[in-house]
Amino acid sequence: MRPKANGGDRVTLEPCASSALRVGDIVLVRVKGHDYLLLVKGIDGKRLLIGNNRGGTNAWVGPNAVYGKATSVECA
């Protein structure tokens, strides 16, 4: 399965309230001091389950870990 964004792709991000996020959205999150583009895999109240496009899940994160939502991806 092809990733939704690859290294070198140009990704446009916009600030987004966590309440506006939906499963399948690509978000910029900070986890343990590192920034990642990941998919929203699930929502439980204000927490988000984030993961990759290959079926894996990473962790539940709170709304303060989300820095933006991808609005477009341009392939390199």
N, C-alpha and C positions, 0 to 999 in steps of 0.2 A: 504494500500500500504506500502510495506517495505521500510524503508529509505535506501539510497545508502551507508551510513556509520552510524554505531551505536556507542554509547559510548563504549570505550574499543577496538574498531577496530584499527588496525594499518594502518595509511594512509601515503603513500609516496607522498611528495610534491616536485615540482620543480619550480624554478623561471620561469615566463612566461610573455612575452610582452602582453599587453592587446589586441593588434591587432591580436594575434594568438588564442584568446579565441573564442569558439563557444557555441551556445545555447546547454545546456545539460552538459557542463563541470562542475566539482566540483571545487570550488575555496576557498581558505582561504582569508577571508576579515576581515578588522577591521572596526567596526561600533560603534561609540560613545565610544571608548576605550575598546571594547570587541571583541575578535576574534571568528569567526564562520566559519564552513564549510557549504557552501551553493551552490545551483545550479545557473548557469547562465540561466535566463529565457528569456532574451531579450537583444538586443544590439542596441544602438542608437548612432552612431558615436563612441565616446570614452567612453560613459557611459554604464554601465551594469545594467540590472534589475536582482536582486538576489532574491531567494526565496527557499522554501523547496520542498521536493519531494511529498508533499501531496496536491499540487495545490495552495498553498499560495505564495504570493509575499511579500517581505519585503521592498525594497527600491531601488532607483537608486543610484549607487555609481560611483565615478570617478575611473580612472585607478590607482591612488595613494592609494586606499583602498585595492587593491588586492595584496596579498603577495605571492601567489603561486597557482599552479594548481595541483590537485590530479592526480597522474599517476597510482596509484594502491591502492586498499582497501583490506586488509586481515581481514577476520572476526575473532573476538576473540573466 
